Amino acid sequence: MRRYFGLLALAVALTSAASANVADFDNLPDAGYRFYFPGGANQIVLDDVQRTTSLAIKQIDIGYFSTAGSAANVTLYVFSANADGTVGSLLYSDTISNVPTGQLLVLSFGTPGIAAGVQNLWIGIAADRAQAGMLLSPSPNPILGSSADRFAWDQNANGIIDANEQNFFFGGNPVANFAIRTLVPEPASMLALSAGLAGLVGLRRRKK
């Protein structure tokens, strides 16, 4: 019995270690944001994101600011990218409610392992206040990963990125890369978890 409790504790420890996340796209600086882009109430604004891996995404962080008179509900949207780079199908959405106004914030959206096997994405938000939106990074290039300096904007707020609402450009001034970070499981922790679980299976078989 003690052995099984020990094995259970080991499995819990390995699972905890495997929960560590690392970035595979990062354009979220510590300071120096240019300004925010208020797309309009319930209008989705997206940036193109090319990650360095195609691992499942565990968390997405987005720089956010609002000058609205009250708190906003902010919804994350993750779309695939078509072969021609345009916005593809919706992969995931999630909402954070009652986000305060007048503060520079990083909104952290937990994701259930989305976009496994997909490296090129469109990621962004919509807020239910007209004066709220994503922050623009001061850097012309992401810290990690790449972006083609273009965005999509659902100007008619129908929840769909129409053909005439994508591939907009800021023209390089100001920088069009929004403050977005995607996080994936730390590879070493994944290997540790796999090895640990394999060991547990081996011990179980030996016992039998």
C-alpha positions in Angstrom: 0.0 0.0 0.0 2.8 2.4 0.9 4.4 1.8 -2.5 1.1 2.8 -4.3 0.9 6.0 -2.2 4.5 6.7 -3.1 3.7 6.2 -6.8 0.7 8.4 -6.5 2.7 11.2 -4.9 5.3 10.8 -7.7 2.6 11.1 -10.4 1.2 14.2 -8.8 4.7 15.7 -8.6 5.4 14.9 -12.2 2.1 16.4 -13.3 2.8 19.6 -11.4 6.2 19.9 -13.0 4.6 19.4 -16.5 2.3 22.4 -15.9 5.2 24.8 -16.4 4.6 26.9 -19.5 7.0 28.7 -21.9 6.3 31.2 -24.6 6.4 30.2 -28.3 5.2 33.7 -29.5 5.9 36.8 -27.5 5.3 40.4 -28.3 4.4 41.5 -24.8 7.1 43.9 -23.5 7.4 45.0 -19.9 6.9 48.6 -20.7 6.9 51.2 -23.5 3.6 50.4 -25.2 2.7 52.8 -28.0 -1.0 53.1 -27.5 -4.1 50.9 -27.7 -6.4 50.3 -30.6 -10.1 50.7 -29.7 -11.8 48.6 -32.4 -15.3 49.5 -31.3 -17.9 47.8 -29.2 -18.1 44.1 -29.9 -15.8 44.5 -33.0 -13.1 41.8 -33.2 -9.5 43.0 -33.8 -6.9 40.4 -34.7 -3.2 40.2 -35.3 -1.4 37.6 -37.4 0.8 35.4 -35.2 3.5 32.9 -36.4 4.5 30.8 -33.5 7.9 29.0 -33.1 6.2 25.7 -32.4 2.9 24.0 -33.2 2.4 22.6 -29.7 -1.0 23.0 -28.1 -1.5 26.4 -26.5 -2.1 26.4 -22.8 -2.5 30.2 -22.2 -2.7 33.4 -24.1 -1.8 36.8 -22.6 -2.9 40.0 -24.2 -2.0 43.6 -23.3 -5.2 45.7 -22.8 -6.3 49.2 -22.0 -9.6 50.9 -21.7 -10.8 54.5 -21.3 -14.5 53.5 -21.1 -16.6 54.8 -18.2 -17.2 51.3 -16.8 -15.8 47.8 -16.7 -15.8 45.8 -19.9 -16.4 42.1 -20.8 -13.4 41.1 -23.1 -13.6 38.1 -25.4 -10.5 36.3 -26.8 -10.7 35.0 -30.3 -8.3 32.5 -31.9 -8.6 31.8 -35.6 -6.6 29.6 -37.9 -4.8 31.1 -40.9 -5.6 30.1 -44.4 -2.9 29.1 -46.9 -2.9 32.6 -48.3 -2.5 34.1 -44.9 -6.1 35.3 -44.5 -8.3 34.6 -41.5 -9.5 31.1 -41.4 -11.9 29.2 -39.1 -12.6 30.1 -35.4 -10.6 27.7 -33.1 -11.5 29.1 -29.7 -13.1 32.0 -27.8 -13.3 32.8 -24.1 -14.5 35.8 -22.1 -13.1 37.6 -19.0 -15.9 39.6 -17.4 -15.8 43.0 -15.6 -12.3 44.0 -16.6 -11.5 47.4 -15.0 -11.0 50.6 -16.9 -8.1 53.1 -16.9 -5.3 50.6 -16.2 -2.7 49.0 -18.4 -3.5 45.3 -17.9 -2.3 41.9 -19.2 -5.3 39.7 -19.6 -4.5 36.0 -19.2 -6.8 33.6 -20.9 -6.4 29.9 -20.0 -6.9 27.7 -23.1 -7.7 24.0 -23.1 -4.7 22.9 -25.2 -5.9 24.6 -28.4 -4.3 24.8 -31.9 -2.2 21.6 -31.6 -0.4 21.2 -34.9 -1.2 24.8 -36.0 1.6 27.3 -36.2 0.1 30.3 -38.0 -2.9 31.9 -36.3 -4.9 35.1 -36.0 -5.4 36.1 -32.3 -7.2 39.1 -30.8 -10.1 40.4 -28.7 -13.4 42.2 -28.8 -14.7 44.3 -25.9 -18.2 45.3 -25.3 -17.1 49.0 -24.8 -16.1 51.2 -27.7 -13.1 52.7 -25.9 -11.3 49.4 -25.1 -8.7 47.4 -27.1 -5.4 45.7 -27.4 -2.1 47.5 -26.8 0.5 48.0 -29.5 4.1 47.0 -28.8 6.9 49.5 -29.2 9.1 46.9 -31.0 8.9 46.4 -34.8 9.4 42.7 -34.3 8.1 40.2 -31.7 10.5 39.1 -29.1 9.8 35.5 -30.1 8.1 34.3 -33.3 7.1 36.6 -36.1 4.2 38.7 -37.4 3.6 40.1 -40.9 2.5 43.6 -39.5 -1.1 43.3 -40.6 -4.4 42.9 -38.9 -8.1 42.1 -39.3 -11.0 44.2 -38.0 -14.6 43.1 -37.8 -15.9 46.6 -38.4 -19.6 45.7 -38.8 -19.5 43.6 -35.5 -21.2 40.6 -37.0 -18.7 38.2 -35.5 -17.2 37.2 -38.8 -14.1 38.5 -40.5 -15.4 39.3 -44.0 -13.1 39.5 -47.1 -13.0 43.4 -46.9 -12.1 43.3 -43.2 -8.8 41.6 -43.3 -5.2 42.2 -44.3 -5.2 45.8 -43.2 -1.8 47.5 -42.7 -0.6 50.3 -40.6 2.2 50.9 -43.1 4.9 50.4 -40.4 4.1 53.6 -38.5 3.0 53.0 -35.8 4.1 49.4 -35.4 1.1 47.1 -36.0 2.2 44.2 -33.8 -0.2 43.9 -30.9 0.9 42.9 -27.4 0.2 39.1 -27.5 2.0 36.1 -25.9 1.1 32.4 -26.4 2.3 29.9 -23.9 2.8 26.1 -24.4 3.9 23.3 -22.0 7.6 23.4 -21.3 9.1 20.5 -23.3 11.4 19.2 -20.6 8.5 18.9 -18.2 6.5 17.0 -20.8 9.4 14.6 -21.2 9.6 14.2 -17.4 5.9 13.5 -17.2 6.1 10.9 -20.0 9.0 9.1 -18.5 7.4 9.1 -15.0 4.2 7.7 -16.3 6.0 5.0 -18.3 7.9 4.1 -15.1 4.6 3.8 -13.2 3.2 1.5 -15.8 6.4 -0.6 -15.7 6.2 -0.9 -11.9 2.5 -1.8 -12.0 3.2 -4.6 -14.6 6.1 -6.0 -12.5 3.9 -6.1 -9.4 1.3 -8.2 -11.4 
